[in-house]
Amino acid sequence: MSCPLRIAQAFLLLSLLPQATLAAVSAEEAAKLGKELTRVGAIRAGNADGSIPEYTGESNFIEADKNITPEDLQKLRSERPGAV
């Protein structure tokens, strides 16, 4: 293996280390998941003026959107977006 490649690998490894140490959360924050926070950590409550509603999970979606099949997803992926 060449020296520049080893240097690049070492740099990549070292650049990822600080990010891993920042990922820790306290037990208090983890306890909020599913209550004040959604399962992925977003704030569940809406904003004061009501322009962003409270997250209520699946109940925000119409029934047709809850029953999307893999075929429907493939069709959506293959569609080309129109001009914006």
TAQUI-V111122 format. One record per residue. N is the residue number from 1. SS is DSSP state (H for helix, E for strand, C for the rest). BURIAL is # if it has 24 or more other C-alpha atoms within 12 Angstrom, else .. D_CENTER is the distance of its C-alpha to the mean C-alpha in Angstrom with 2 decimals. Layout:
# TAQUI-V111122
((N,SS,BURIAL,D_CENTER) (N,SS,BURIAL,D_CENTER))
This chain:
# TAQUI-V111122
((1,C,.,36.87) (2,C,.,37.51) (3,H,.,37.17) (4,H,.,34.72) (5,H,.,32.36) (6,H,.,32.61) (7,H,.,31.98) (8,H,.,28.85) (9,H,.,27.56) (10,H,.,28.44) (11,H,.,26.75) (12,H,.,23.47) (13,H,.,23.71) (14,H,.,24.63) (15,H,.,21.88) (16,H,.,19.22) (17,H,.,21.04) (18,H,.,20.31) (19,H,.,16.52) (20,H,.,16.96) (21,H,.,19.16) (22,C,.,16.84) (23,C,.,14.25) (24,C,.,16.71) (25,C,.,16.54) (26,C,.,19.69) (27,H,.,20.81) (28,H,.,21.00) (29,H,.,17.33) (30,H,.,16.46) (31,H,.,19.02) (32,H,.,17.28) (33,E,.,14.36) (34,C,.,15.29) (35,C,.,17.83) (36,C,.,17.18) (37,E,.,13.42) (38,C,.,11.24) (39,C,.,10.48) (40,C,.,7.05) (41,C,.,9.07) (42,C,.,9.15) (43,E,.,12.86) (44,C,.,14.38) (45,C,.,17.48) (46,C,.,18.21) (47,C,.,20.13) (48,C,.,23.91) (49,C,.,25.10) (50,C,.,23.19) (51,C,.,21.58) (52,C,.,18.12) (53,C,.,18.65) (54,C,.,17.64) (55,C,#,14.74) (56,C,.,16.76) (57,H,.,14.54) (58,H,.,16.15) (59,H,.,19.21) (60,H,.,17.73) (61,C,.,18.09) (62,C,.,21.53) (63,H,.,23.04) (64,H,.,23.09) (65,H,.,19.32) (66,H,.,19.00) (67,C,.,21.27) (68,C,.,19.86) (69,C,.,21.39) (70,H,.,20.52) (71,H,.,23.38) (72,H,.,21.92) (73,H,.,18.69) (74,H,.,21.00) (75,H,.,23.09) (76,H,.,20.25) (77,H,.,19.22) (78,H,.,22.89) (79,C,.,23.56) (80,C,.,24.11) (81,C,.,23.01) (82,C,.,26.04) (83,C,.,27.28) (84,C,.,25.47))
